[in-house]
Amino acid sequence: MTIVLNIAKQFSRSPAGRYLTDGPYSGQAFRENLLLPALRQSELVEVQLDGALGFGSSFLEEAFGGLVREAGLSAEILHEKIRISTKLKTYEQRIWSYVDQAKSKG
């Protein structure tokens, strides 16, 4: 089973910020409320970026790099379980660089 997360439709058309303290549509909020639960439920999660007004590096790093740093998931597992869907391939490249550079707190 694949879970599809469309950020613009299911989260916000204008996601911004890193932490919950930065606002309700931060990278941490997306990771904790949508992305991590989807990863725990499904073998594959498709994250659709198109439709949102844009993504700052703090949002993307916290949402995706935070899966390694905060949730303790390995980059290898994330490469297997996540598919990024976007017309702007630079976002996809940035997401994978954040995942690959993140180090677990463990």
N, C-alpha and C positions, 0 to 999 in steps of 0.2 A: 504494500500500500504506500502511496505517495501522498504526503500532505503538501498542499500548495498554500504559501503565505504571500499574499499580495500586499505589500507594505502600504501602498496608497489607499487601498480599499479596506483593509482590515486593521490598519494602525493609524496612519496619518499621511496626508498629502504633503505635509511639511515637517518631516522628522528632524529633530535638532537636539544637540547637546549630548553629553557623555553620560552624566549621572542622573538619578531620579531627582536630585536637587536642582537640576537644570531645567526641569519641566516634565510634563506627562508624556512627551513623545521623544524621550532620550534613547540612546543606544542601550542603556542598562534596562530601561522599561521594555523595549522590544525583545531583548535577549531573555529576560526573566519571565515575561508574560506570554510571549508567543513562540519564540524560536526554541528555547530550551524544552518547553513542554512538547512541542512538535517533534523534536529530535528524540525525546524519550518514548514517544508513541509510535514512531514510524521508522522504517528502514531508510526512507528517502524523503528529504524535504526540499521542495523547490521554492526558492525565495525570488519573487518577482519584484524587481526594482522599478520598472517603467510605470509611469503615472504619478510618481512623486515629483515634487518640484526640484529636488536635488538632495545630495547627501554630503554632509561635512565629514572630514576625516575623524573627528572625535566620535560622531555617531557610529560610523562603520567600524572603527577600531574597537570601541566598547562592545558593540553588538556581536561582532564576530571574533575578534582577538580575545574578548572576555570569555568566550566559550572555553578557551584553553586556560587562560589565567585564573579565572574565577570558578568555572565549573569543572576544571580538571580534565576536560576531554582532550584527546590527542589530535594533532593536526592531521595525522593519517586517517583517523576515523572520520573527521569532518570532511576531508576530501572525498571520502566514500559516500557520506550520508547527505551532503548538501549539493544542490545544483543551483547556480545563480543564473537567473534569466533577466537579461537586460540588453538593450540596443547599444548602450554605452559600455563597451568592453573595458574601458579604464576603471570603472567601478568594480567590475569583477576582478581585475588584476590587483587593485588595491585591497579588496577583501581578502584574497588569498595571501597577499604579502603580510597583512596583519595577522592572519591565522598562523602562517609559517614562522613569523618572528616572535609570536607570543610565547612566553615561558610560564609554565604552571607554577603557582605559588607553593605547591606541595614540595 
